[in-house]
Every structure is written in structure tokens, then in C-alpha cells.
């Protein structure tokens, strides 16, 4: 995986690119187990039936932070770059409409 976890200026820990990641490139998969309970490190995605499914993360991507102008997005549990991300740049995604940017 082309990422590492380190302290973030946005919040706590963050996920940073260790090399350039091109627009459209798959960054990685959100590693976790299915859950019906919300909580810290739970990623909510819609399944093939359009139903919400939670994944409680335990991999590196659980440290992704929110931005209103993200550089990555989830397609299911796979994370993709929506623009070129330079080495050393923090990788972010939009948590959802109810969240506000903290940076």
C-alpha cells in the first residue's frame, strides 16, 4: 500500500501518501469486519441492494480524516484517488453531508 499513518494537522492521526498516487488509482481497501453498530472507525457504505452496511476498521485506512474538498473517495470499501495525490500529502475523504470540515 502506498500510504503510512502519522500525526495529522487535521485531527489526531492521518493517512499520508508515500509516493505519488494518480487520479483514478486504487489506494487500498478499508479492512474491517461488518457491524450494525456505529462507532469510532466505522465506515458506512451501501451494498449491492442499496442497504447501508457498516465496517469497523482495523487497518491503516481507519485513520482517514474528513475534508469538504477531499482527494479520495470510497467505491464500496475500496478507496480511489479523485485527483493526483503527491507524496507526503494527507489523503482525505468526505464523511457525509452532516459533517463539517475541521481544517
N, CA, C and O atoms as a GROMACS GRO file, in nm:
protein
  412
    1UNK      N    1   0.085  -0.118   0.000
    1UNK     CA    2   0.000   0.000   0.000
    1UNK      C    3   0.090   0.124   0.000
    1UNK      O    4   0.194   0.126   0.066
    2UNK      N    5   0.052   0.224  -0.072
    2UNK     CA    6   0.133   0.344  -0.088
    2UNK      C    7   0.102   0.450   0.017
    2UNK      O    8   0.106   0.570  -0.012
    3UNK      N    9   0.072   0.407   0.138
    3UNK     CA   10   0.035   0.501   0.244
    3UNK      C   11   0.103   0.465   0.375
    3UNK      O   12   0.148   0.353   0.396
    4UNK      N   13   0.108   0.566   0.464
    4UNK     CA   14   0.155   0.545   0.600
    4UNK      C   15   0.070   0.630   0.693
    4UNK      O   16   0.010   0.728   0.652
    5UNK      N   17   0.067   0.590   0.819
    5UNK     CA   18  -0.008   0.664   0.921
    5UNK      C   19   0.091   0.745   1.002
    5UNK      O   20   0.196   0.696   1.044
    6UNK      N   21   0.055   0.873   1.023
    6UNK     CA   22   0.139   0.960   1.105
    6UNK      C   23   0.053   1.074   1.160
    6UNK      O   24  -0.062   1.088   1.120
    7UNK      N   25   0.108   1.156   1.252
    7UNK     CA   26   0.029   1.266   1.308
    7UNK      C   27  -0.024   1.358   1.198
    7UNK      O   28   0.045   1.389   1.101
    8UNK      N   29  -0.149   1.402   1.216
    8UNK     CA   30  -0.217   1.485   1.117
    8UNK      C   31  -0.244   1.625   1.168
    8UNK      O   32  -0.280   1.642   1.285
    9UNK      N   33  -0.226   1.726   1.083
    9UNK     CA   34  -0.264   1.862   1.124
    9UNK      C   35  -0.416   1.881   1.124
    9UNK      O   36  -0.465   1.980   1.177
   10UNK      N   37  -0.489   1.787   1.066
   10UNK     CA   38  -0.636   1.794   1.064
   10UNK      C   39  -0.692   1.745   1.196
   10UNK      O   40  -0.770   1.813   1.262
   11UNK      N   41  -0.650   1.623   1.235
   11UNK     CA   42  -0.701   1.565   1.360
   11UNK      C   43  -0.625   1.436   1.392
   11UNK      O   44  -0.619   1.346   1.309
   12UNK      N   45  -0.568   1.427   1.510
   12UNK     CA   46  -0.505   1.303   1.556
   12UNK      C   47  -0.406   1.245   1.457
   12UNK      O   48  -0.307   1.308   1.422
   13UNK      N   49  -0.435   1.124   1.414
   13UNK     CA   50  -0.353   1.056   1.314
   13UNK      C   51  -0.420   1.070   1.179
   13UNK      O   52  -0.541   1.089   1.170
   14UNK      N   53  -0.341   1.059   1.074
   14UNK     CA   54  -0.394   1.066   0.938
   14UNK      C   55  -0.321   0.968   0.848
   14UNK      O   56  -0.222   0.908   0.888
   15UNK      N   57  -0.372   0.954   0.727
   15UNK     CA   58  -0.314   0.864   0.627
   15UNK      C   59  -0.246   0.952   0.522
   15UNK      O   60  -0.308   1.043   0.467
   16UNK      N   61  -0.119   0.924   0.495
   16UNK     CA   62  -0.040   1.006   0.403
   16UNK      C   63   0.017   0.920   0.290
   16UNK      O   64   0.054   0.804   0.311
   17UNK      N   65   0.024   0.978   0.171
   17UNK     CA   66   0.081   0.909   0.056
   17UNK      C   67   0.232   0.900   0.071
   17UNK      O   68   0.297   0.998   0.109
   18UNK      N   69   0.289   0.783   0.043
   18UNK     CA   70   0.434   0.767   0.048
   18UNK      C   71   0.496   0.784  -0.090
   18UNK      O   72   0.618   0.793  -0.104
   19UNK      N   73   0.411   0.789  -0.193
   19UNK     CA   74   0.454   0.816  -0.330
   19UNK      C   75   0.335   0.876  -0.404
   19UNK      O   76   0.222   0.873  -0.354
   20UNK      N   77   0.359   0.930  -0.521
   20UNK     CA   78   0.251   0.990  -0.598
   20UNK      C   79   0.146   0.886  -0.633
   20UNK      O   80   0.177   0.776  -0.678
   21UNK      N   81   0.020   0.924  -0.613
   21UNK     CA   82  -0.093   0.838  -0.647
   21UNK      C   83  -0.174   0.912  -0.754
   21UNK      O   84  -0.221   1.023  -0.730
   22UNK      N   85  -0.189   0.853  -0.869
   22UNK     CA   86  -0.256   0.917  -0.982
   22UNK      C   87  -0.406   0.917  -0.968
   22UNK      O   88  -0.464   0.828  -0.905
   23UNK      N   89  -0.470   1.016  -1.028
   23UNK     CA   90  -0.616   1.024  -1.031
   23UNK      C   91  -0.674   0.894  -1.086
   23UNK      O   92  -0.628   0.843  -1.188
   24UNK      N   93  -0.775   0.840  -1.018
   24UNK     CA   94  -0.839   0.716  -1.060
   24UNK      C   95  -0.772   0.590  -1.008
   24UNK      O   96  -0.828   0.481  -1.021
   25UNK      N   97  -0.656   0.603  -0.948
   25UNK     CA   98  -0.582   0.487  -0.897
   25UNK      C   99  -0.643   0.438  -0.766
   25UNK      O  100  -0.682   0.518  -0.681
   26UNK      N  101  -0.651   0.307  -0.751
   26UNK     CA  102  -0.698   0.248  -0.627
   26UNK      C  103  -0.590   0.263  -0.521
   26UNK      O  104  -0.475   0.226  -0.543
   27UNK      N  105  -0.628   0.318  -0.407
   27UNK     CA  106  -0.534   0.340  -0.297
   27UNK      C  107  -0.529   0.219  -0.206
   27UNK      O  108  -0.421   0.179  -0.162
   28UNK      N  109  -0.644   0.162  -0.178
   28UNK     CA  110  -0.647   0.045  -0.090
   28UNK      C  111  -0.789   0.011  -0.051
   28UNK      O  112  -0.885   0.073  -0.096
   29UNK      N  113  -0.801  -0.088   0.034
   29UNK     CA  114  -0.931  -0.138   0.081
   29UNK      C  115  -0.944  -0.111   0.230
   29UNK      O  116  -0.848  -0.126   0.306
   30UNK      N  117  -1.064  -0.070   0.272
   30UNK     CA  118  -1.093  -0.048   0.413
   30UNK      C  119  -1.106  -0.184   0.480
   30UNK      O  120  -1.204  -0.255   0.459
   31UNK      N  121  -1.006  -0.220   0.559
   31UNK     CA  122  -1.002  -0.351   0.623
   31UNK      C  123  -1.079  -0.344   0.754
   31UNK      O  124  -1.049  -0.263   0.841
   32UNK      N  125  -1.178  -0.431   0.767
   32UNK     CA  126  -1.257  -0.433   0.889
   32UNK      C  127  -1.360  -0.544   0.885
   32UNK      O  128  -1.369  -0.620   0.788
   33UNK      N  129  -1.436  -0.552   0.991
   33UNK     CA  130  -1.540  -0.655   0.995
   33UNK      C  131  -1.676  -0.586   0.995
   33UNK      O  132  -1.690  -0.473   1.041
   34UNK      N  133  -1.775  -0.655   0.944
   34UNK     CA  134  -1.910  -0.599   0.935
   34UNK      C  135  -1.968  -0.576   1.073
   34UNK      O  136  -1.947  -0.653   1.167
   35UNK      N  137  -2.042  -0.466   1.083
   35UNK     CA  138  -2.108  -0.433   1.209
   35UNK      C  139  -2.239  -0.362   1.180
   35UNK      O  140  -2.257  -0.301   1.075
   36UNK      N  141  -2.330  -0.370   1.274
   36UNK     CA  142  -2.456  -0.296   1.265
   36UNK      C  143  -2.455  -0.176   1.357
   36UNK      O  144  -2.548  -0.095   1.358
   37UNK      N  145  -2.348  -0.164   1.436
   37UNK     CA  146  -2.337  -0.056   1.535
   37UNK      C  147  -2.243   0.052   1.483
   37UNK      O  148  -2.138   0.024   1.426
   38UNK      N  149  -2.283   0.176   1.505
   38UNK     CA  150  -2.198   0.288   1.469
   38UNK      C  151  -2.092   0.306   1.577
   38UNK      O  152  -2.107   0.256   1.689
   39UNK      N  153  -1.987   0.375   1.545
   39UNK     CA  154  -1.882   0.399   1.643
   39UNK      C  155  -1.757   0.449   1.575
   39UNK      O  156  -1.755   0.476   1.455
   40UNK      N  157  -1.653   0.461   1.654
   40UNK     CA  158  -1.525   0.506   1.602
   40UNK      C  159  -1.472   0.407   1.499
   40UNK      O  160  -1.478   0.285   1.520
   41UNK      N  161  -1.421   0.458   1.391
   41UNK     CA  162  -1.362   0.380   1.282
   41UNK      C  163  -1.463   0.294   1.206
   41UNK      O  164  -1.424   0.196   1.142
   42UNK      N  165  -1.592   0.329   1.211
   42UNK     CA  166  -1.691   0.256   1.133
   42UNK      C  167  -1.716   0.331   1.003
   42UNK      O  168  -1.754   0.448   1.004
   43UNK      N  169  -1.696   0.263   0.892
   43UNK     CA  170  -1.724   0.318   0.759
   43UNK      C  171  -1.858   0.263   0.714
   43UNK      O  172  -1.880   0.142   0.714
   44UNK      N  173  -1.948   0.353   0.673
   44UNK     CA  174  -2.080   0.312   0.625
   44UNK      C  175  -2.084   0.325   0.474
   44UNK      O  176  -2.057   0.432   0.420
   45UNK      N  177  -2.117   0.216   0.406
   45UNK     CA  178  -2.130   0.214   0.260
   45UNK      C  179  -2.260   0.143   0.224
   45UNK      O  180  -2.318   0.071   0.306
   46UNK      N  181  -2.305   0.164   0.103
   46UNK     CA  182  -2.424   0.092   0.059
   46UNK      C  183  -2.381  -0.035  -0.014
   46UNK      O  184  -2.283  -0.034  -0.089
   47UNK      N  185  -2.455  -0.143   0.010
   47UNK     CA  186  -2.424  -0.269  -0.057
   47UNK      C  187  -2.496  -0.276  -0.192
   47UNK      O  188  -2.559  -0.178  -0.233
   48UNK      N  189  -2.489  -0.388  -0.259
   48UNK     CA  190  -2.548  -0.402  -0.392
   48UNK      C  191  -2.700  -0.386  -0.390
   48UNK      O  192  -2.760  -0.354  -0.493
   49UNK      N  193  -2.763  -0.409  -0.275
   49UNK     CA  194  -2.907  -0.393  -0.261
   49UNK      C  195  -2.946  -0.251  -0.222
   49UNK      O  196  -3.064  -0.221  -0.206
   50UNK      N  197  -2.846  -0.163  -0.206
   50UNK     CA  198  -2.873  -0.026  -0.167
   50UNK      C  199  -2.892  -0.007  -0.017
   50UNK      O  200  -2.937   0.098   0.027
   51UNK      N  201  -2.859  -0.110   0.061
   51UNK     CA  202  -2.873  -0.104   0.206
   51UNK      C  203  -2.741  -0.060   0.269
   51UNK      O  204  -2.633  -0.091   0.218
   52UNK      N  205  -2.750   0.014   0.380
   52UNK     CA  206  -2.630   0.058   0.450
   52UNK      C  207  -2.564  -0.058   0.523
   52UNK      O  208  -2.631  -0.137   0.590
   53UNK      N  209  -2.432  -0.067   0.510
   53UNK     CA  210  -2.353  -0.170   0.576
   53UNK      C  211  -2.235  -0.102   0.645
   53UNK      O  212  -2.165  -0.023   0.582
   54UNK      N  213  -2.213  -0.133   0.771
   54UNK     CA  214  -2.101  -0.076   0.845
   54UNK      C  215  -1.983  -0.171   0.850
   54UNK      O  216  -2.000  -0.293   0.857
   55UNK      N  217  -1.862  -0.113   0.847
   55UNK     CA  218  -1.738  -0.190   0.860
   55UNK      C  219  -1.654  -0.123   0.968
   55UNK      O  220  -1.613  -0.008   0.953
   56UNK      N  221  -1.628  -0.194   1.077
   56UNK     CA  222  -1.544  -0.143   1.185
   56UNK      C  223  -1.399  -0.171   1.144
   56UNK      O  224  -1.355  -0.286   1.140
   57UNK      N  225  -1.327  -0.064   1.115
   57UNK     CA  226  -1.192  -0.077   1.060
   57UNK      C  227  -1.084  -0.109   1.162
   57UNK      O  228  -1.091  -0.066   1.277
   58UNK      N  229  -0.985  -0.184   1.116
   58UNK     CA  230  -0.867  -0.209   1.198
   58UNK      C  231  -0.739  -0.195   1.116
   58UNK      O  232  -0.630  -0.217   1.167
   59UNK      N  233  -0.752  -0.158   0.990
   59UNK     CA  234  -0.636  -0.134   0.903
   59UNK      C  235  -0.595   0.012   0.903
   59UNK      O  236  -0.654   0.094   0.974
   60UNK      N  237  -0.495   0.045   0.824
   60UNK     CA  238  -0.442   0.181   0.817
   60UNK      C  239  -0.546   0.284   0.775
   60UNK      O  240  -0.544   0.397   0.824
   61UNK      N  241  -0.636   0.248   0.684
   61UNK     CA  242  -0.732   0.345   0.633
   61UNK      C  243  -0.834   0.391   0.737
   61UNK      O  244  -0.908   0.486   0.712
   62UNK      N  245  -0.838   0.327   0.853
   62UNK     CA  246  -0.930   0.373   0.958
   62UNK      C  247  -0.891   0.512   1.009
   62UNK      O  248  -0.971   0.578   1.074
   63UNK      N  249  -0.769   0.556   0.979
   63UNK     CA  250  -0.722   0.686   1.024
   63UNK      C  251  -0.745   0.798   0.922
   63UNK      O  252  -0.692   0.908   0.938
   64UNK      N  253  -0.822   0.771   0.818
   64UNK     CA  254  -0.853   0.875   0.719
   64UNK      C  255  -0.931   0.988   0.786
   64UNK      O  256  -1.020   0.964   0.867
   65UNK      N  257  -0.897   1.110   0.750
   65UNK     CA  258  -0.967   1.226   0.803
   65UNK      C  259  -1.059   1.287   0.698
   65UNK      O  260  -1.045   1.261   0.578
   66UNK      N  261  -1.153   1.368   0.746
   66UNK     CA  262  -1.253   1.434   0.662
   66UNK      C  263  -1.202   1.567   0.608
   66UNK      O  264  -1.128   1.639   0.674
   67UNK      N  265  -1.242   1.597   0.486
   67UNK     CA  266  -1.227   1.730   0.427
   67UNK      C  267  -1.347   1.754   0.339
   67UNK      O  268  -1.400   1.661   0.278
   68UNK      N  269  -1.391   1.878   0.332
   68UNK     CA  270  -1.503   1.910   0.243
   68UNK      C  271  -1.457   1.910   0.098
   68UNK      O  272  -1.538   1.899   0.006
   69UNK      N  273  -1.325   1.922   0.076
   69UNK     CA  274  -1.267   1.911  -0.058
   69UNK      C  275  -1.166   1.795  -0.057
   69UNK      O  276  -1.045   1.818  -0.055
   70UNK      N  277  -1.215   1.672  -0.057
   70UNK     CA  278  -1.127   1.555  -0.043
   70UNK      C  279  -1.046   1.526  -0.168
   70UNK      O  280  -1.073   1.581  -0.276
   71UNK      N  281  -0.946   1.440  -0.153
   71UNK     CA  282  -0.868   1.396  -0.268
   71UNK      C  283  -0.891   1.248  -0.298
   71UNK      O  284  -0.828   1.191  -0.388
   72UNK      N  285  -0.981   1.185  -0.222
   72UNK     CA  286  -1.012   1.043  -0.243
   72UNK      C  287  -1.158   1.017  -0.212
   72UNK      O  288  -1.224   1.096  -0.145
   73UNK      N  289  -1.208   0.904  -0.263
   73UNK     CA  290  -1.346   0.865  -0.236
   73UNK      C  291  -1.355   0.714  -0.230
   73UNK      O  292  -1.277   0.642  -0.292
   74UNK      N  293  -1.453   0.668  -0.154
   74UNK     CA  294  -1.478   0.524  -0.145
   74UNK      C  295  -1.576   0.483  -0.254
   74UNK      O  296  -1.674   0.552  -0.282
   75UNK      N  297  -1.548   0.369  -0.313
   75UNK     CA  298  -1.641   0.299  -0.401
   75UNK      C  299  -1.657   0.162  -0.336
   75UNK      O  300  -1.575   0.072  -0.355
   76UNK      N  301  -1.764   0.150  -0.259
   76UNK     CA  302  -1.775   0.034  -0.172
   76UNK      C  303  -1.673   0.051  -0.062
   76UNK      O  304  -1.667   0.156   0.003
   77UNK      N  305  -1.592  -0.052  -0.039
   77UNK     CA  306  -1.488  -0.041   0.064
   77UNK      C  307  -1.350  -0.016   0.004
   77UNK      O  308  -1.250  -0.019   0.076
   78UNK      N  309  -1.344   0.009  -0.126
   78UNK     CA  310  -1.217   0.042  -0.192
   78UNK      C  311  -1.204   0.193  -0.205
   78UNK      O  312  -1.300   0.261  -0.239
   79UNK      N  313  -1.085   0.245  -0.178
   79UNK     CA  314  -1.058   0.387  -0.180
   79UNK      C  315  -0.982   0.422  -0.308
   79UNK      O  316  -0.884   0.356  -0.342
   80UNK      N  317  -1.028   0.527  -0.378
   80UNK     CA  318  -0.968   0.571  -0.504
   80UNK      C  319  -0.932   0.719  -0.497
   80UNK      O  320  -1.001   0.797  -0.431
   81UNK      N  321  -0.825   0.756  -0.566
   81UNK     CA  322  -0.786   0.897  -0.576
   81UNK      C  323  -0.879   0.967  -0.675
   81UNK      O  324  -0.902   0.917  -0.785
   82UNK      N  325  -0.932   1.082  -0.636
   82UNK     CA  326  -1.017   1.158  -0.728
   82UNK      C  327  -0.938   1.272  -0.793
   82UNK      O  328  -0.991   1.344  -0.878
   83UNK      N  329  -0.814   1.286  -0.753
   83UNK     CA  330  -0.717   1.374  -0.819
   83UNK      C  331  -0.579   1.320  -0.785
   83UNK      O  332  -0.566   1.234  -0.697
   84UNK      N  333  -0.477   1.368  -0.852
   84UNK     CA  334  -0.342   1.323  -0.821
   84UNK      C  335  -0.306   1.367  -0.679
   84UNK      O  336  -0.327   1.482  -0.640
   85UNK      N  337  -0.251   1.273  -0.603
   85UNK     CA  338  -0.209   1.298  -0.465
   85UNK      C  339  -0.057   1.284  -0.461
   85UNK      O  340  -0.003   1.179  -0.497
   86UNK      N  341   0.009   1.388  -0.419
   86UNK     CA  342   0.156   1.388  -0.414
   86UNK      C  343   0.209   1.316  -0.290
   86UNK      O  344   0.142   1.308  -0.187
   87UNK      N  345   0.331   1.265  -0.301
   87UNK     CA  346   0.397   1.201  -0.186
   87UNK      C  347   0.403   1.301  -0.071
   87UNK      O  348   0.439   1.417  -0.091
   88UNK      N  349   0.367   1.256   0.049
   88UNK     CA  350   0.367   1.340   0.168
   88UNK      C  351   0.235   1.409   0.195
   88UNK      O  352   0.216   1.464   0.303
   89UNK      N  353   0.143   1.407   0.099
   89UNK     CA  354   0.013   1.472   0.116
   89UNK      C  355  -0.082   1.381   0.194
   89UNK      O  356  -0.082   1.259   0.177
   90UNK      N  357  -0.162   1.443   0.282
   90UNK     CA  358  -0.260   1.365   0.356
   90UNK      C  359  -0.375   1.326   0.264
   90UNK      O  360  -0.422   1.407   0.184
   91UNK      N  361  -0.419   1.202   0.276
   91UNK     CA  362  -0.532   1.151   0.198
   91UNK      C  363  -0.658   1.171   0.281
   91UNK      O  364  -0.664   1.132   0.397
   92UNK      N  365  -0.758   1.233   0.219
   92UNK     CA  366  -0.882   1.264   0.290
   92UNK      C  367  -1.003   1.223   0.207
   92UNK      O  368  -0.993   1.206   0.085
   93UNK      N  369  -1.116   1.206   0.275
   93UNK     CA  370  -1.242   1.183   0.205
   93UNK      C  371  -1.352   1.256   0.277
   93UNK      O  372  -1.334   1.302   0.390
   94UNK      N  373  -1.467   1.268   0.213
   94UNK     CA  374  -1.580   1.340   0.270
   94UNK      C  375  -1.664   1.241   0.348
   94UNK      O  376  -1.715   1.144   0.292
   95UNK      N  377  -1.680   1.264   0.479
   95UNK     CA  378  -1.754   1.171   0.564
   95UNK      C  379  -1.902   1.168   0.533
   95UNK      O  380  -1.967   1.065   0.553
   96UNK      N  381  -1.958   1.278   0.484
   96UNK     CA  382  -2.101   1.284   0.456
   96UNK      C  383  -2.153   1.423   0.482
   96UNK      O  384  -2.083   1.507   0.538
   97UNK      N  385  -2.274   1.448   0.441
   97UNK     CA  386  -2.333   1.582   0.447
   97UNK      C  387  -2.344   1.640   0.587
   97UNK      O  388  -2.340   1.762   0.602
   98UNK      N  389  -2.357   1.558   0.690
   98UNK     CA  390  -2.377   1.609   0.823
   98UNK      C  391  -2.248   1.658   0.888
   98UNK      O  392  -2.253   1.722   0.993
   99UNK      N  393  -2.134   1.629   0.828
   99UNK     CA  394  -2.005   1.668   0.887
   99UNK      C  395  -1.960   1.801   0.830
   99UNK      O  396  -1.993   1.836   0.717
  100UNK      N  397  -1.884   1.876   0.908
  100UNK     CA  398  -1.823   1.999   0.863
  100UNK      C  399  -1.673   1.983   0.868
  100UNK      O  400  -1.619   1.910   0.951
  101UNK      N  401  -1.604   2.051   0.777
  101UNK     CA  402  -1.459   2.045   0.770
  101UNK      C  403  -1.397   2.107   0.895
  101UNK      O  404  -1.439   2.215   0.938
  102UNK      N  405  -1.298   2.040   0.953
  102UNK     CA  406  -1.234   2.092   1.074
  102UNK      C  407  -1.100   2.157   1.043
  102UNK      O  408  -1.036   2.212   1.133
  103UNK      N  409  -1.057   2.153   0.919
  103UNK     CA  410  -0.926   2.211   0.883
  103UNK      C  411  -0.940   2.356   0.842
  103UNK      O  412  -0.841   2.420   0.809
   0.00000   0.00000   0.00000
